[in-house]
Amino acid sequence: MWAIAAGVALGIDYIAWTASIYLVGAGVSTVLVNVQIIVLPLLALIVDRERVSRRFLITLPLMLIGVGLVGGILSVAEVGNRVVLGTVFGLIAGIGYGVYLFLTRRGTRRKAEGTVQPLAWATGSAAVTSALIAQFTGGLHFTGISTTSWLFLIALALVGQVAAWLFIHHGSVRLRPSMAASLLLVQPVLALVLSALILAERLTSGQIVGACAVVVAVAVANGVWHVRSNHRGRRLSKWFSR
């Protein structure tokens, strides 16, 4: 039941994010959907009383600014006259994304080895939810899609959905909510890198600065340097003890 409820939230995320992309563009919608970084830790704090680290709170503004730069928010004036509606859809998508991650963690926490079955139920629930909402937004259409497009859709389903969500399901239940949420902010940065390498898209200076800001903020929020310093300290103490 937790997985089915999470799938409903994921289906809402899919529909709202797709609508946001068409209204305000992929860059801005990517910024908006990442409000999950606030939703997930906030739900964990309110419902499960899970503590949010001070490092996360300090670096949160830098994460949001970085994602904003990565998504090209500086050029928001160029996305058209439907920005308000697109922004609302993007925020709804981000809330759905955060709720999905929270319900997934809650449902699999007591049985962390159960990854495939909850994901299957959640994916099926998301598909049904999306199909139901689609009936009010023009319906589902399977004609007029080329063979190449179908192959890309299948590859996207296997790599971007099945494989990616298996990793997310497996890892998120073993991490603090703030750590899981902040690590997922690396996604828009990787999307920029892949688009530059594969599609030869040129990055703006703002996007490069934003990408660096996200990486640094995620590293600080998750205590990367703190962990490394502790590891070195233990190595030095062992060396001196000899």
N, C-alpha and C positions, 0 to 999 in steps of 0.2 A: 504493500500500500504506500509506503514511503517513496518507492521508486516510481509508482504510477503518478503520485502527486508531483514528484520532481519533474516527470516528463511533461505534465501539463504546463508547468512553469517554463520548461524548455521550449515547448511548442509555441507559447506566447512570445518568447524571446525570438524565435526564428521568424515568425510572421512580422513582429514589430520591427526587427532589425532590417529585414528585407525592404519593408516600406520606408524606413528611414534612409536607407541607401539611395532609393530612387528619388527621395525628396531633397536630401541635403548632401548626398555624395558619400562615397565610401570612407573618405578620410574623417569627416566630421562624425559620421555614424560610429566609426571605430572609437572615437573619443568618448562619445556618449554611452556606448555599451559598457565601457569600463567603469561605470559607477558601481559595478559589482565589487570593486575593491573596498567600497564603503559598506555596501549592503551585507556582504558575507560576515565580516567581523562584527558589524552592529547586531545582526540577528543572533550570532553566537554569544555576544555579550548579554543581550536582553533575555534570550530564551534559556541558554545553557550556562550563563554566568561565566563564560570563558574570558579570561583576562586578555586585554589588548596591550601589547608591549609598548613601552615609551618610545623605542626607536621607530616603531611603525607610525605612531602619531606624529613624531617629529618629521619623518620623511614623506608623509602622505601628501602635503602640498606640493613637494617637488615631483612626486610621481604623477599627480594630476596635471601639473604644468607640463611635464615632459610628454605625457600622452597627448595633451592638447597640441603641442608643437608637432609631434609625430603625425597627428591626424590632419595637419594643415589648417588649424583653427585660425591662423592669422589671415587666411584668405576666405573667411566665412562669408564676406560680403559678395563673393562671386558665385555662391551656390544657388541663387535664385530667390524667388519671392515666397517660397513655401517653407521657410526655415522654421517657423514656430511649430507647425504640425510635425515636421520631420524631427525636430528636437524632442517633442513629446513622445513620439514613437521610439526614438533612440533611448530616452530615459526609461520608458516602459520595458524595452528590451534588456537594458542593464539591470533593472530590478528583477525581471524574470530570470536572468542569468545568475544573479546573486542568490535568489531563492532556490534555484535548481541546485547550486553548489551546496547550499546549507542543508537542504533536505537530503541530498545524496550523502553528505557526511554523517548526518544524524541517523539515516537508515542503515548505513553499513559500518558504523563505528563498532558495534558489538560483534560483528562478524566480518572482520576486515578481509578475510580470504574470499568472501563472496563478491566477485567483481563482475563477472560476465552476466550472471542472471539479473542483478539489479539494472545493469546497463541495458540489457535487452528489453526489460519491462519499461524502463524510462524512455527508450527510443521508440518503442511501439506506442506508448502513451503520447509522446511528442508528435508522432506521425498522425495519430487520430485527432489530436487537438488542432494541429495545423490544417488538416483536411476539413474539419468542422468550421473553423474560422474562414477558410477559403471560400466556403459556400456563400459568405456574405461579402466577399471581395472579388467576385468574378468567377469563382469556381476553379476546378483543376483542369488543365489542358495537357494532353499527351501527344497531340499531333503537331506537325510543323517543326519538330526537333530533329536535327540532323544526326547521323550515326556518330560523327565526331563529338558532338555535344553530349550524346548519351554516354560515350566512353569517358569523357571528362567528368560527367556526373557520377559515374560508377567509381572512378578513381578518387574523386572527392569524398564519396561516401565511405570508401574503405580506408583511406589515409586520414582525411581531415575529420572524420566522424568516428568510425569504429576504433582505429588505432589510437587516435588522440584521446578519445574519451575513456578508453581502457586505462591509459596512463594516468589521466586526471583522476579517475575513480580510485585507482590503486594508490596514488600518492597523496590525495587530499585528505584521506582519513588518517594519515600518519603524520600530518603537519598541523601546526597551529593555523586557525582561520586566517589571520593576518598574513602569515607566510604563504599560504596557498594562494590567497587573493593577489598578493603583490607579485609572486612569481608569474602569474598568468598575464601580468602587464608586459612581459617580454614578447607576447604574441604580436602586437602591432610593430614592434621593432624588427622582429624576424620577417614579418610580411614586407616591410620596406626593403630589407636586404635581399630577399628573394625576388622582389619585383625589379630591383636594380640589376641583379645578376642574370635573371631569366628573361625578363621582359624589356630590359635595357631602359627602364624608367629612371629619369634623373631626379635625385633627391635635392630638396632645397636646403639652404643653410639652416633654416629653422628646424627642419625635420632631423637633420644630423645632430643638432644641439639637443633636441628633444629625445632622440634615441639614446644619446650618451647620458642624459639626465635620468632616464628611466632605468638604465643599467646600473648607474651609481646608486640611485635611490633604493632599488631592489636589493643590491648588495649590502647597503647599510642597514636597511630594515630587517634583513635576515641575519645580520651579525656575521657576515663573511669574514671581515678582518678580525673581528673579535674571536671567532672560531680558530682562525689561523694563528693568531697571537697566542691563544691558549695552547694550541698544538705545539707551537715552537717552545712555549714555556715548559711544557711537560718534557719535551725532548732535551732541553737544556738542563732541567732538574735531574733527569736520568743520567745525563752525561757527567754532571758534577758529582752525583752520588757514586759514580764509579771511582 
